[in-house]
């Protein structure tokens, strides 16, 4: 709850600054929205920090092992074909 209170305080300060800015100069709706969005995102990043993502592992270890086995088999097949072709070429 301390973080939440700190977030509210910081955000309140920034919106007071926005109100002062709006009183002083005329700005467009887009400028105001951009400032609000910037105030929100920068405040929560300062107070709460960036969210740490915990990504699920997409490919399991077993799957990676099976992929490697398949690659090794393909290499073995290709090598045996190459040897057979080379042997038949040497005979001719």
BELNOR-V720478 format. One record per residue. N is the residue number from 1. PSI is psi in radians with two decimals (NA if undefined). NEAR is the number of other C-alpha atoms within 8 Angstrom. Layout:
n={N | N}
psi={PSI | PSI}
near={NEAR | NEAR}
This chain:
n={1 | 2 | 3 | 4 | 5 | 6 | 7 | 8 | 9 | 10 | 11 | 12 | 13 | 14 | 15 | 16 | 17 | 18 | 19 | 20 | 21 | 22 | 23 | 24 | 25 | 26 | 27 | 28 | 29 | 30 | 31 | 32 | 33 | 34 | 35 | 36 | 37 | 38 | 39 | 40 | 41 | 42 | 43 | 44 | 45 | 46 | 47 | 48 | 49 | 50 | 51 | 52 | 53 | 54 | 55 | 56 | 57 | 58 | 59 | 60 | 61 | 62 | 63 | 64 | 65 | 66 | 67 | 68 | 69 | 70 | 71 | 72 | 73 | 74 | 75 | 76 | 77 | 78 | 79 | 80 | 81 | 82 | 83 | 84 | 85 | 86 | 87 | 88 | 89 | 90 | 91 | 92}
psi={-0.42 | -0.70 | -0.69 | -0.76 | -0.74 | -0.70 | -0.79 | -0.73 | -0.85 | -0.73 | -0.69 | -0.75 | -0.75 | -0.64 | -0.50 | -0.72 | -0.68 | -0.74 | -0.74 | -0.73 | -0.72 | -0.57 | -0.66 | -0.78 | 2.70 | 2.21 | 2.76 | 2.90 | -0.67 | -0.71 | -0.73 | -0.80 | -0.72 | -0.74 | -0.73 | -0.82 | -0.76 | -0.74 | -0.77 | -0.91 | -0.74 | -0.61 | -0.81 | -0.50 | -0.68 | -0.81 | -0.84 | -0.40 | 2.98 | 2.55 | 2.35 | 2.14 | 2.38 | 1.71 | 2.48 | 2.43 | 2.16 | -0.66 | 2.21 | 2.87 | -0.70 | -0.73 | -0.74 | -0.67 | -0.72 | -0.68 | -0.76 | -0.70 | -0.78 | -0.75 | -0.76 | -0.70 | -0.75 | -0.72 | -0.74 | -0.75 | -0.80 | -0.69 | -0.72 | -0.64 | -0.74 | -0.73 | -0.71 | -0.73 | -0.75 | -0.69 | -0.72 | -0.56 | -0.63 | -0.55 | -0.55 | NA}
near={4 | 5 | 8 | 7 | 8 | 9 | 12 | 8 | 8 | 9 | 11 | 8 | 8 | 9 | 10 | 8 | 8 | 10 | 8 | 8 | 8 | 9 | 7 | 6 | 6 | 6 | 7 | 6 | 6 | 6 | 8 | 9 | 8 | 8 | 9 | 10 | 8 | 8 | 11 | 9 | 8 | 8 | 11 | 10 | 9 | 7 | 9 | 8 | 7 | 5 | 4 | 4 | 4 | 4 | 4 | 4 | 5 | 4 | 6 | 7 | 6 | 6 | 8 | 9 | 8 | 8 | 8 | 8 | 8 | 8 | 8 | 8 | 8 | 8 | 8 | 8 | 8 | 8 | 8 | 8 | 8 | 8 | 8 | 8 | 8 | 8 | 8 | 8 | 7 | 6 | 5 | 4}
